[in-house]
Structure formats: C-alpha cells, structure tokens
Amino acid sequence: GTFGNGRVEGWVEMKTLSSENLSQISPVNYPRLCAGLSAQLHQQEGVEEPGNPSRQPQLLALLKRFVDEGIAVRFDDASQKAAELRRMDLDGFAKEMDWLQRVLPLSPAFQHFRARRVQRSPDPAVAELAAQFALQTVFCHNDLLAANLMVDESTGTGILIDFEYASFNHRAYDLANHFNEYSGLDCNWGRNHPSDGEIRAFLEHYLEAHSEGTAVLRGLPSDAARQLFVAELQQWVGRFCLASHLAWAFWSVLQARYSQIDFDFLQYAMQRRTGYYYLKGKYSDLFYEDG
C-alpha cells in the first residue's frame, strides 16, 4: 500500500529503539545486537549504489554538499531564524572542513597524518592493520540512530530500516555516527556520549560478528596485540565522530530552511555544532602527530 510520503513493503512485529536503549544490555543486549547488525550490513556483497559504480566512499561528497548548501541558506534579515543563524557562525564552522581534510581521508594531505599516527603506535604493524580495517570502504547505513533499529525483544533479533542516506563509505564513519546517536535529541554529549569502555565493548562485539575482523584478530600473535588493534580502531572511530557532527549540523540548517516538519532544526544544528567542539576537545589527543 502507499501513503503520502512512502509505501508499505511489509509488516513486522517489532519496536523501534530509543536512544536510551542503545547502551542497555537488558532485556536485550542492544550494543551486541546493533554491532552484529552493523557487521552484517558492512559485509554485504553485490550492492550497487546509483551514480557510484566504482564504490568510492561518499563522506567527502556528503560533507561538501551539506556544508556548501548550508552556508548558502538565508532567512528574512528581521526574523528570529536569521538571528539564530548569525549566532551559529556557519562560515567559521565551515572552516573546520579544512582541518578535517588533514586528519580524515578527505584529501591527499591525510596520508601524512595517517603515517604519523601509525608510527606513533607501540606496534606500527598492528596500527596499520587497524587503520586499514577502520578506513575500508563498505556499504554503510550512514544514519544508525535508535529509531532506525527495530527489535523483537522476545527473540533478541532486529533489523535496520530507513536506508535513505545509505552509500559506500568508511567503516569507521558508520560506527562513529551510531555512537553520536546515543545522545538522541537530548544532545547532552557530556552525559550520554558512550564511555570509552562502552565503545570498546561495542567494537569487540562488532569484530566477533564480522568474519574479516575475526580473522584479523586470530592472526595477531598475542592478547596484547589484539587489545592494541581494538584500541587503534577505537581511535579512528573517535576521529570520525567529528565528521558526523559536522554533517548533521549543516543538514539541520538545510532542514530549517526547507522542511515542513514541525521541529526546531536550527536549535538542533546548534546542538550538533556544540557536540562537534565537545568531542574535538575530548578526543584532542587523537589528532596529535607528534609525541
């Protein structure tokens, strides 16, 4: 059947999650379930993305589109929205793209940063394996918020829904985007962003559910090497958290201008901007090139 903004493809007896569920382990171990669903998606083969026959990661294109269109948004000069937009200093925020292109795989300049970070590791060989795994291009959901996860609590099974923003992208970006969603619309980043321990546990669940990840861990010579691999992977995920915040901040500005949904998108854009700078401070040590 069809309705105003879509169509019904089928019916399942499941519930969508809330942001509070994402860190809970009862009645279902939601982190393990979400990690498994993410791993399953990232192992999909034979996926064709329209307009991307070579399966290139789409993060740079996504960021540039949202940022370029976002900074062009205008409201009536006398309106409250125009005043809020000025307070947001979008032009200044957009300049963060220049820095992100040096610390994420968005430009040739990134290769210097990547090499320096690998060499700073206690075991550069393990760090290189983790970097390859984190930066690998896989088919990503790109919007793994709680409402796009449906669960049958009686069986502990779930599915992902709403693939509107799905594309080929860097594995670590998809995981980072999910961790940013632990705060939901509350956007209390200091209270709700997952702890280092929660992120590490999620990544361990993910690697257990991912055949390539499991093979990499089994091929490492010691528990110390396996622990270092997970730690290095976690660092790459932390870096991509900033790209996620920047993308959704500018997306929200666009929604404030064009969406008919009754929601304060400009306030949400400001909150995602705050989240960006909060994590840039929290994860500052992840961006050093020298000791």
Secondary structure in CASP SS format (residue, H / E / C, confidence):
PFRMAT SS
TARGET T0000
AUTHOR 0000-0000-0000
METHOD secondary structure of the structure
MODEL  1
G C 1.00
T E 1.00
F E 1.00
G C 1.00
N C 1.00
G E 1.00
R E 1.00
V C 1.00
E C 1.00
G C 1.00
W C 1.00
V C 1.00
E C 1.00
M C 1.00
K E 1.00
T E 1.00
L C 1.00
S C 1.00
S H 1.00
E H 1.00
N H 1.00
L H 1.00
S H 1.00
Q C 1.00
I C 1.00
S C 1.00
P C 1.00
V C 1.00
N C 1.00
Y H 1.00
P H 1.00
R H 1.00
L H 1.00
C H 1.00
A H 1.00
G H 1.00
L H 1.00
S H 1.00
A H 1.00
Q H 1.00
L H 1.00
H H 1.00
Q C 1.00
Q C 1.00
E C 1.00
G C 1.00
V C 1.00
E C 1.00
E C 1.00
P C 1.00
G C 1.00
N C 1.00
P C 1.00
S C 1.00
R C 1.00
Q C 1.00
P C 1.00
Q C 1.00
L H 1.00
L H 1.00
A H 1.00
L H 1.00
L H 1.00
K H 1.00
R H 1.00
F H 1.00
V H 1.00
D H 1.00
E H 1.00
G H 1.00
I H 1.00
A C 1.00
V C 1.00
R C 1.00
F C 1.00
D C 1.00
D C 1.00
A C 1.00
S C 1.00
Q H 1.00
K H 1.00
A H 1.00
A H 1.00
E H 1.00
L H 1.00
R H 1.00
R H 1.00
M H 1.00
D C 1.00
L H 1.00
D H 1.00
G H 1.00
F H 1.00
A H 1.00
K C 1.00
E H 1.00
M H 1.00
D H 1.00
W H 1.00
L H 1.00
Q H 1.00
R H 1.00
V H 1.00
L C 1.00
P C 1.00
L C 1.00
S C 1.00
P C 1.00
A C 1.00
F H 1.00
Q H 1.00
H H 1.00
F H 1.00
R H 1.00
A H 1.00
R H 1.00
R H 1.00
V H 1.00
Q H 1.00
R H 1.00
S C 1.00
P C 1.00
D C 1.00
P H 1.00
A H 1.00
V H 1.00
A H 1.00
E H 1.00
L H 1.00
A H 1.00
A H 1.00
Q H 1.00
F H 1.00
A H 1.00
L H 1.00
Q C 1.00
T E 1.00
V E 1.00
F E 1.00
C E 1.00
H C 1.00
N C 1.00
D C 1.00
L C 1.00
L C 1.00
A H 1.00
A H 1.00
N H 1.00
L E 1.00
M E 1.00
V E 1.00
D E 1.00
E C 1.00
S C 1.00
T C 1.00
G C 1.00
T E 1.00
G E 1.00
I E 1.00
L E 1.00
I C 1.00
D C 1.00
F C 1.00
E C 1.00
Y C 1.00
A C 1.00
S E 1.00
F E 1.00
N E 1.00
H E 1.00
R H 1.00
A H 1.00
Y H 1.00
D H 1.00
L H 1.00
A H 1.00
N H 1.00
H H 1.00
F H 1.00
N H 1.00
E H 1.00
Y H 1.00
S H 1.00
G C 1.00
L C 1.00
D C 1.00
C C 1.00
N C 1.00
W H 1.00
G H 1.00
R H 1.00
N H 1.00
H C 1.00
P C 1.00
S C 1.00
D H 1.00
G H 1.00
E H 1.00
I H 1.00
R H 1.00
A H 1.00
F H 1.00
L H 1.00
E H 1.00
H H 1.00
Y H 1.00
L H 1.00
E H 1.00
A H 1.00
H C 1.00
S H 1.00
E H 1.00
G H 1.00
T H 1.00
A H 1.00
V H 1.00
L H 1.00
R H 1.00
G H 1.00
L C 1.00
P C 1.00
S C 1.00
D H 1.00
A H 1.00
A H 1.00
R H 1.00
Q H 1.00
L H 1.00
F H 1.00
V H 1.00
A H 1.00
E H 1.00
L H 1.00
Q H 1.00
Q H 1.00
W H 1.00
V H 1.00
G H 1.00
R H 1.00
F H 1.00
C H 1.00
L H 1.00
A H 1.00
S H 1.00
H H 1.00
L H 1.00
A H 1.00
W H 1.00
A H 1.00
F H 1.00
W H 1.00
S H 1.00
V H 1.00
L H 1.00
Q H 1.00
A H 1.00
R H 1.00
Y H 1.00
S C 1.00
Q C 1.00
I C 1.00
D C 1.00
F C 1.00
D C 1.00
F H 1.00
L H 1.00
Q H 1.00
Y H 1.00
A H 1.00
M H 1.00
Q H 1.00
R H 1.00
R H 1.00
T H 1.00
G H 1.00
Y H 1.00
Y H 1.00
Y H 1.00
L H 1.00
K H 1.00
G H 1.00
K H 1.00
Y C 1.00
S H 1.00
D H 1.00
L H 1.00
F H 1.00
Y C 1.00
E C 1.00
D C 1.00
G C 1.00
END
